[in-house]
Amino acid sequence: MFTQLNPAIPLHVLGKGNGQALAVIDYGPEHNLLWVTAIDATGEIWCAPNPEVRMQANWSMGRPKSFAVGASKEALREGGERNPAEA
């Protein structure tokens, strides 16, 4: 099932950066959700599996920045993409 998100949801894809989720693809119970995400810094569109997606921090909702997001941003600053599965 393909579900377009309106409005888009701001999130972070580990190893890629902050972006806007435009849609979600659900192939069923044996599969991760795929978040169709436009990456802010590059304009690339990625289908990121659920374990690699984090919500952005939101002070008004009491949601702090995820440790995984901080580590991902640091890795991106140091030299580009990284594979979260190798961490």
SVG drawing of the C-alpha trace seen along z (x, -y; Angstrom):
<svg xmlns="http://www.w3.org/2000/svg" viewBox="-3 -24 39 36">
<polyline fill="none" stroke="black" stroke-width="0.4" points="0.0,0.0 1.3,-3.5 0.1,-6.3 0.9,-9.9 1.5,-12.1 -0.1,-15.5 1.4,-17.5 4.9,-16.0 6.5,-14.9 10.0,-16.3 12.3,-13.4 16.0,-12.2 17.3,-9.3 20.4,-7.8 23.3,-8.3 21.5,-10.7 20.3,-13.6 17.2,-15.6 14.3,-15.5 10.6,-15.5 8.7,-12.2 6.3,-12.5 4.8,-9.0 4.9,-5.6 5.1,-2.3 3.8,0.8 4.4,4.2 2.8,6.1 3.5,7.7 6.8,9.3 8.4,6.1 9.6,2.8 7.7,-0.3 9.5,-2.4 9.5,-6.1 9.7,-8.0 11.9,-11.0 13.2,-14.1 16.6,-14.9 16.9,-18.6 20.6,-19.0 20.8,-17.2 17.2,-17.0 17.6,-13.3 14.6,-11.0 15.2,-7.9 13.0,-5.0 14.3,-4.5 13.4,-1.4 11.7,-2.0 14.8,-1.1 16.8,-3.9 14.2,-6.7 14.0,-9.0 11.6,-11.8 13.3,-15.2 13.5,-16.8 10.4,-18.8 10.7,-21.0 7.0,-21.7 6.2,-18.0 8.9,-17.2 10.8,-15.0 14.6,-15.5 17.1,-14.9 17.8,-11.2 21.3,-9.9 21.3,-8.1 20.5,-11.4 23.4,-13.1 25.8,-10.3 24.4,-10.3 24.9,-14.1 28.4,-13.8 29.3,-11.0 27.9,-13.1 30.0,-16.1 33.1,-13.8 32.9,-12.4 29.6,-11.5 27.4,-8.5 27.6,-5.7 25.7,-2.5 23.9,-2.4 24.0,1.5 27.8,1.3 27.8,-0.9"/>
</svg>
